[in-house]
């Protein structure tokens, strides 16, 4: 078993190493790194500052370029790379989102950083597989998120007279009915395509299970998509739409979380980054809110990661800055401080969070059970396939459409020539 390091000991070790380096080496100009990301909510911004502070402590200068919305931020990054004005680092998900940049020879390989950091030993294989192309590592993973959590407000459940957590799909719908009868918003949801996709992913994992999830996203098997089991997944997904409020379309995810914080809504289906918003509001897991990693005793644990890519630059000093930044954000002490604020788990297995709350403890336990883990669908799909799938799901979420038609549209969206 890998040794577990306490955060205070790690911090002292990092500071000692930095101090030793300062005495041993002549002073140099700070390494300037423009970092483009989408961490703009209150909790996310606080987490990003921990990375910036750590990079400054390592001798760098973090130039923050925050763009609201993950799709928008990635589009800006790609545009700037194409235009010859790339940032030093850009945030992507650990998926096939940046494969085109790799194929075009636009990204710096991080093989040396990964080897020195022992990534093969301490990072989950599914995440490493997502950032490795043709044997080379092209992104630095910084966290592990699970996208299919079900969060609920303790105050709202108490007002609605719900005494126990729902453990099945039907029990969830019963809870939503009681929340509505109590005058509350049953399901706090932001009507945006990526949020619709998260709800669908949670339903597929809980209702369809591991086998159907893989047959749909990994294998893109038309027989699985046209099966009665997948039809039931789609019907359950659409049924949830009846529990959102009129203000749902266009709502940001953190505003939906705010409805739970205020006790105005009962349930939100969203990734564990919402923990950062609960923490910013000084709410405590197990006291003010609860969490369910899906429905059913063996619901799959759907994981994804945020990862920084480093566009190539002819300047040798920039390459050194990129290596310093990649090393810093994946170091043990930084992983602890960042994850504590981000709501994620550290991407490294050789660290532990201090005094984890019940939701974090549950997440850590599930990450130790590899049989429960499933890669996020975007690890299997090209950006075009993922976008086409999101379009189908959002259209179905917002409009009455025969489920058989949706099944055919999903088959078309996931075809291999996209």
C-alpha positions as CSV (number, residue, x, y, z in Angstrom):
1,X,0.0,0.0,0.0
2,X,1.3,3.5,-0.9
3,X,2.3,5.6,2.1
4,X,-0.2,8.3,3.1
5,X,1.3,11.7,3.8
6,X,-0.3,14.2,6.2
7,X,-1.0,17.6,4.6
8,X,1.1,19.6,7.2
9,X,4.1,17.3,6.8
10,X,3.8,17.7,3.0
11,X,3.6,21.5,3.2
12,X,6.6,21.7,5.4
13,X,8.6,19.4,3.1
14,X,7.6,21.5,0.0
15,X,8.6,24.8,1.8
16,X,11.9,23.3,3.0
17,X,12.7,22.2,-0.6
18,X,11.9,25.6,-1.9
19,X,14.0,27.3,0.7
20,X,16.9,25.0,0.0
21,X,16.6,25.7,-3.7
22,X,16.6,29.4,-3.1
23,X,19.9,29.2,-1.2
24,X,21.5,26.9,-3.8
25,X,20.5,28.7,-6.9
26,X,20.8,32.3,-8.1
27,X,17.7,34.3,-8.2
28,X,15.8,34.2,-11.5
29,X,13.0,36.1,-12.9
30,X,9.6,34.5,-12.0
31,X,8.3,32.0,-14.4
32,X,5.1,33.6,-15.9
33,X,2.3,31.3,-16.7
34,X,-1.0,32.4,-18.2
35,X,-3.6,29.8,-17.1
36,X,-6.9,29.6,-19.0
37,X,-9.7,27.8,-17.1
38,X,-13.5,27.9,-16.4
39,X,-13.4,27.8,-12.6
40,X,-15.5,31.0,-12.1
41,X,-18.0,30.1,-9.3
42,X,-17.2,31.1,-5.7
43,X,-16.1,27.7,-4.6
44,X,-14.2,27.0,-7.8
45,X,-12.4,30.3,-7.7
46,X,-11.2,29.6,-4.1
47,X,-9.9,26.2,-5.3
48,X,-8.1,27.8,-8.2
49,X,-6.4,30.3,-5.9
50,X,-4.7,27.3,-4.0
51,X,-3.0,26.3,-7.3
52,X,-2.0,29.9,-8.0
53,X,-0.6,30.3,-4.5
54,X,1.3,27.0,-4.8
55,X,2.8,28.0,-8.1
56,X,3.9,31.4,-6.7
57,X,5.5,29.5,-3.8
58,X,7.4,27.4,-6.3
59,X,8.8,30.6,-8.0
60,X,6.2,31.2,-10.7
61,X,3.7,33.9,-11.5
62,X,0.2,32.8,-12.2
63,X,-1.7,35.0,-14.8
64,X,-5.3,34.1,-14.3
65,X,-7.6,33.9,-17.4
66,X,-11.0,32.7,-16.3
67,X,-13.7,32.1,-19.0
68,X,-17.2,31.3,-17.8
69,X,-18.4,27.9,-19.1
70,X,-16.3,24.9,-19.9
71,X,-17.3,24.8,-23.6
72,X,-16.5,28.5,-24.0
73,X,-13.2,28.2,-22.3
74,X,-12.1,25.3,-24.4
75,X,-13.2,27.1,-27.6
76,X,-11.1,30.1,-26.6
77,X,-8.1,27.9,-25.9
78,X,-8.3,26.1,-29.3
79,X,-8.8,29.4,-31.1
80,X,-5.8,30.9,-29.4
81,X,-3.6,27.9,-30.2
82,X,-4.8,28.1,-33.9
83,X,-4.0,31.8,-33.9
84,X,-0.5,31.5,-32.7
85,X,-1.2,33.1,-29.3
86,X,-1.6,30.1,-26.9
87,X,-1.9,30.4,-23.2
88,X,0.8,28.7,-21.1
89,X,-1.8,26.1,-19.9
90,X,-5.4,25.5,-20.6
91,X,-8.0,23.4,-18.7
92,X,-9.7,20.5,-20.4
93,X,-11.4,17.4,-19.2
94,X,-9.4,14.2,-19.2
95,X,-11.0,12.9,-22.4
96,X,-10.8,13.0,-26.1
97,X,-11.5,16.8,-26.1
98,X,-7.9,17.7,-26.8
99,X,-7.0,14.8,-29.2
100,X,-7.1,17.1,-32.3
101,X,-4.5,19.4,-30.7
102,X,-2.3,16.3,-30.0
103,X,-2.8,15.0,-33.6
104,X,-1.8,18.5,-34.9
105,X,1.4,18.5,-32.9
106,X,0.3,21.5,-30.8
107,X,0.7,20.1,-27.3
108,X,3.8,19.5,-25.2
109,X,4.3,15.9,-23.9
110,X,4.7,15.6,-20.1
111,X,6.4,12.3,-20.0
112,X,9.3,13.5,-17.9
113,X,7.0,15.2,-15.4
114,X,4.7,12.1,-15.2
115,X,7.7,9.8,-14.7
116,X,9.3,11.9,-12.0
117,X,5.9,12.2,-10.2
118,X,5.2,8.5,-10.4
119,X,1.9,9.0,-12.1
120,X,1.7,5.4,-13.3
121,X,1.9,4.3,-9.7
122,X,-0.5,6.8,-8.0
123,X,-3.1,7.8,-10.6
124,X,-6.2,5.7,-11.7
125,X,-5.6,3.8,-15.0
126,X,-8.8,5.1,-16.5
127,X,-7.7,8.7,-16.1
128,X,-4.1,8.1,-17.3
129,X,-5.5,6.3,-20.3
130,X,-7.5,9.4,-21.1
131,X,-4.5,11.7,-21.1
132,X,-2.1,9.3,-22.8
133,X,-1.9,9.2,-26.7
134,X,0.4,6.9,-28.5
135,X,2.3,6.2,-25.4
136,X,2.9,9.9,-24.4
137,X,1.2,11.9,-21.7
138,X,-0.3,15.2,-22.9
139,X,-2.2,16.5,-19.9
140,X,-1.8,16.9,-16.1
141,X,-4.8,15.6,-14.3
142,X,-5.6,17.6,-11.1
143,X,-8.7,16.0,-9.6
144,X,-11.1,13.2,-9.6
145,X,-14.8,14.1,-9.9
146,X,-17.9,11.8,-9.9
147,X,-20.6,13.3,-12.1
148,X,-23.7,11.3,-11.1
149,X,-24.2,12.3,-7.4
150,X,-27.7,13.0,-6.1
151,X,-27.6,15.9,-3.5
152,X,-30.4,16.8,-1.2
153,X,-31.3,19.5,1.3
154,X,-31.8,18.2,4.8
155,X,-34.0,21.3,5.6
156,X,-36.2,20.6,2.5
157,X,-36.5,16.9,3.2
158,X,-37.6,17.7,6.8
159,X,-40.2,20.2,5.6
160,X,-41.6,17.6,3.2
161,X,-41.6,15.0,5.9
162,X,-39.1,12.7,4.2
163,X,-37.4,10.8,6.9
164,X,-35.1,8.4,4.9
165,X,-32.9,8.8,1.9
166,X,-34.3,7.4,-1.4
167,X,-32.6,4.1,-2.3
168,X,-34.3,3.3,-5.5
169,X,-35.6,5.2,-8.5
170,X,-39.2,4.9,-7.3
171,X,-38.3,6.1,-3.9
172,X,-36.7,9.1,-5.5
173,X,-39.9,9.9,-7.4
174,X,-41.9,9.5,-4.2
175,X,-39.5,12.0,-2.5
176,X,-39.9,14.4,-5.4
177,X,-43.7,14.2,-5.1
178,X,-43.6,15.0,-1.4
179,X,-41.3,17.9,-2.0
180,X,-43.7,19.3,-4.6
181,X,-46.6,18.8,-2.2
182,X,-44.7,20.8,0.4
183,X,-44.5,23.8,-1.9
184,X,-40.8,23.3,-2.7
185,X,-38.9,22.9,-6.0
186,X,-38.5,19.1,-6.2
187,X,-35.5,19.1,-8.6
188,X,-33.1,22.0,-8.8
189,X,-31.8,21.9,-12.4
190,X,-30.0,24.2,-14.8
191,X,-31.5,23.8,-18.2
192,X,-28.3,23.7,-20.2
193,X,-27.2,20.9,-22.5
194,X,-24.3,19.8,-20.4
195,X,-26.4,19.7,-17.3
196,X,-29.1,17.7,-19.1
197,X,-26.4,15.3,-20.1
198,X,-25.3,14.9,-16.4
199,X,-28.8,14.0,-15.4
200,X,-29.1,11.5,-18.2
201,X,-25.7,9.9,-17.3
202,X,-26.9,9.5,-13.7
203,X,-30.1,7.8,-14.8
204,X,-28.2,5.5,-17.2
205,X,-25.8,4.5,-14.5
206,X,-28.5,3.8,-11.9
207,X,-31.3,2.4,-14.0
208,X,-29.3,0.8,-16.8
209,X,-26.3,-0.3,-14.8
210,X,-22.7,-0.9,-15.8
211,X,-23.2,-3.3,-18.7
212,X,-25.7,-1.1,-20.5
213,X,-23.6,2.1,-19.9
214,X,-20.6,0.5,-21.5
215,X,-22.6,-1.0,-24.4
216,X,-24.0,2.5,-25.2
217,X,-21.0,4.7,-24.7
218,X,-18.0,2.5,-25.2
219,X,-19.3,0.1,-27.8
220,X,-22.0,2.4,-29.3
221,X,-24.0,-0.8,-29.9
222,X,-27.3,0.0,-31.8
223,X,-28.9,-3.2,-30.3
224,X,-28.3,-1.8,-26.8
225,X,-29.6,1.6,-27.7
226,X,-32.7,0.1,-29.2
227,X,-33.3,-2.3,-26.4
228,X,-36.2,-2.1,-23.9
229,X,-33.7,-1.5,-21.1
230,X,-32.4,1.7,-22.8
231,X,-36.0,2.7,-23.6
232,X,-36.7,2.6,-19.8
233,X,-33.7,4.8,-19.1
234,X,-34.9,7.4,-21.6
235,X,-38.5,7.3,-20.1
236,X,-37.1,7.8,-16.6
237,X,-34.9,10.7,-17.7
238,X,-37.8,12.5,-19.3
239,X,-40.0,11.8,-16.3
240,X,-37.6,13.9,-14.2
241,X,-38.4,16.9,-16.3
242,X,-41.8,17.1,-14.6
243,X,-40.2,18.1,-11.3
244,X,-38.1,21.1,-12.4
245,X,-39.4,24.7,-12.0
246,X,-40.2,27.4,-14.5
247,X,-36.9,29.1,-13.8
248,X,-34.8,26.1,-14.8
249,X,-34.0,27.0,-18.5
250,X,-30.5,28.6,-18.7
251,X,-29.9,28.5,-14.9
252,X,-26.2,28.0,-13.9
253,X,-25.4,24.9,-12.0
254,X,-24.2,26.9,-8.9
255,X,-27.4,28.8,-8.8
256,X,-29.3,25.5,-8.7
257,X,-27.1,24.5,-5.8
258,X,-28.0,27.8,-4.2
259,X,-31.6,26.7,-4.1
260,X,-30.6,23.7,-2.0
261,X,-28.5,25.9,0.2
262,X,-31.5,28.2,0.8
263,X,-33.8,25.2,1.5
264,X,-36.0,26.2,-1.4
265,X,-35.3,23.0,-3.4
266,X,-34.9,19.4,-2.4
267,X,-32.7,17.6,-4.9
268,X,-30.0,18.3,-7.4
269,X,-28.2,15.8,-9.7
270,X,-24.8,17.1,-10.3
271,X,-21.1,16.3,-10.0
272,X,-19.3,16.6,-6.7
273,X,-17.9,20.1,-7.5
274,X,-21.1,21.3,-5.8
275,X,-19.4,20.6,-2.5
276,X,-17.3,23.7,-3.0
277,X,-20.5,25.8,-3.1
278,X,-21.9,24.1,0.0
279,X,-18.6,24.8,1.8
280,X,-18.6,28.4,0.7
281,X,-22.0,28.7,2.2
282,X,-20.7,27.1,5.4
283,X,-23.0,24.1,5.1
284,X,-21.9,20.7,6.3
285,X,-22.3,17.3,4.8
286,X,-24.5,15.0,6.9
287,X,-25.9,18.0,8.7
288,X,-27.2,20.5,6.2
289,X,-27.1,18.4,3.1
290,X,-26.8,14.7,2.1
291,X,-25.4,12.8,-0.9
292,X,-26.1,9.7,-2.8
293,X,-23.6,8.2,-5.3
294,X,-26.4,7.0,-7.5
295,X,-29.4,4.8,-6.6
296,X,-29.1,1.1,-5.7
297,X,-26.5,-0.7,-3.7
298,X,-24.1,-1.3,-6.6
299,X,-24.7,1.8,-8.8
300,X,-21.6,2.5,-10.9
301,X,-19.3,5.3,-9.8
302,X,-18.8,7.5,-12.9
303,X,-15.5,9.3,-12.8
304,X,-13.9,12.2,-14.7
305,X,-11.0,14.5,-14.2
306,X,-10.0,18.1,-15.0
307,X,-6.6,18.3,-16.6
308,X,-4.3,21.0,-17.8
309,X,-2.8,20.8,-21.3
310,X,0.3,22.8,-22.3
311,X,0.5,24.2,-25.8
312,X,3.8,24.1,-27.5
313,X,5.9,27.3,-27.5
314,X,9.3,28.0,-29.2
315,X,10.6,29.7,-26.1
316,X,12.6,27.3,-23.9
317,X,11.8,29.3,-20.8
318,X,8.1,28.7,-21.4
319,X,8.7,24.9,-21.6
320,X,10.5,25.1,-18.3
321,X,7.6,27.1,-16.8
322,X,5.1,24.5,-18.1
323,X,7.0,21.7,-16.5
324,X,7.2,23.6,-13.2
325,X,3.4,24.3,-13.3
326,X,2.5,20.6,-14.2
327,X,4.8,19.4,-11.4
328,X,3.3,21.9,-8.9
329,X,-0.4,21.2,-9.5
330,X,0.1,17.4,-9.3
331,X,2.3,17.4,-6.2
332,X,0.9,15.7,-3.1
333,X,0.6,18.8,-0.8
334,X,-1.1,20.9,-3.5
335,X,-3.5,18.0,-4.3
336,X,-4.6,18.0,-0.7
337,X,-5.3,21.7,-0.5
338,X,-6.9,22.0,-3.9
339,X,-9.2,19.0,-3.5
340,X,-10.3,20.2,0.0
341,X,-11.7,23.3,-1.7
342,X,-12.8,22.0,-5.1
343,X,-15.1,19.2,-3.7
344,X,-13.1,16.6,-5.6
345,X,-10.8,13.7,-4.6
346,X,-7.1,14.1,-5.1
347,X,-6.0,12.5,-8.4
348,X,-3.1,10.9,-6.4
349,X,-3.7,7.8,-4.3
350,X,-0.7,8.5,-2.0
351,X,-2.4,11.3,-0.1
352,X,-5.4,11.7,2.2
353,X,-7.7,14.6,3.0
354,X,-7.7,15.8,6.6
355,X,-10.9,14.9,8.5
356,X,-13.0,14.1,5.4
357,X,-16.7,14.7,5.6
358,X,-19.2,11.8,5.1
359,X,-19.5,12.5,1.4
360,X,-15.8,12.6,0.8
361,X,-15.3,9.5,2.9
362,X,-17.9,7.7,0.9
363,X,-16.3,8.8,-2.4
364,X,-12.9,7.7,-1.2
365,X,-14.3,4.3,-0.3
366,X,-15.9,3.9,-3.7
367,X,-12.7,4.9,-5.5
368,X,-11.0,1.9,-3.8
369,X,-13.5,-0.4,-5.4
370,X,-12.4,-0.6,-9.0
371,X,-15.4,-2.8,-9.9
372,X,-17.7,0.2,-9.2
373,X,-15.7,2.7,-11.4
374,X,-16.8,3.7,-14.8
375,X,-15.1,6.3,-17.1
376,X,-17.1,9.4,-18.0
377,X,-18.8,9.0,-21.4
378,X,-16.5,11.7,-22.9
379,X,-13.6,9.4,-22.4
380,X,-15.2,7.1,-25.0
381,X,-16.7,9.7,-27.4
382,X,-15.2,12.2,-29.8
383,X,-16.2,15.8,-29.2
384,X,-18.5,15.6,-32.2
385,X,-20.2,12.5,-30.9
386,X,-20.6,14.0,-27.4
387,X,-22.0,17.2,-28.9
388,X,-24.5,15.3,-31.0
389,X,-25.6,13.2,-28.1
390,X,-26.1,16.3,-25.9
391,X,-28.2,17.8,-28.7
392,X,-30.5,14.8,-28.8
393,X,-30.9,14.6,-25.0
394,X,-31.6,18.4,-24.6
395,X,-34.2,18.2,-27.4
396,X,-35.9,15.2,-25.7
397,X,-35.7,16.9,-22.3
398,X,-37.5,20.0,-23.5
399,X,-40.0,18.6,-26.0
400,X,-42.5,15.8,-26.3
401,X,-41.0,13.2,-28.6
402,X,-41.7,9.5,-29.1
403,X,-39.1,7.5,-27.2
404,X,-38.5,5.3,-30.2
405,X,-37.6,8.4,-32.2
406,X,-35.1,9.3,-29.5
407,X,-33.5,5.9,-29.6
408,X,-33.0,6.2,-33.4
409,X,-31.5,9.7,-32.9
410,X,-29.0,8.4,-30.3
411,X,-27.9,5.6,-32.7
412,X,-27.2,8.3,-35.3
413,X,-25.5,10.6,-32.8
414,X,-23.0,7.9,-31.8
415,X,-22.2,6.6,-35.2
416,X,-18.4,6.1,-35.8
417,X,-18.1,8.6,-38.7
418,X,-18.8,11.6,-36.5
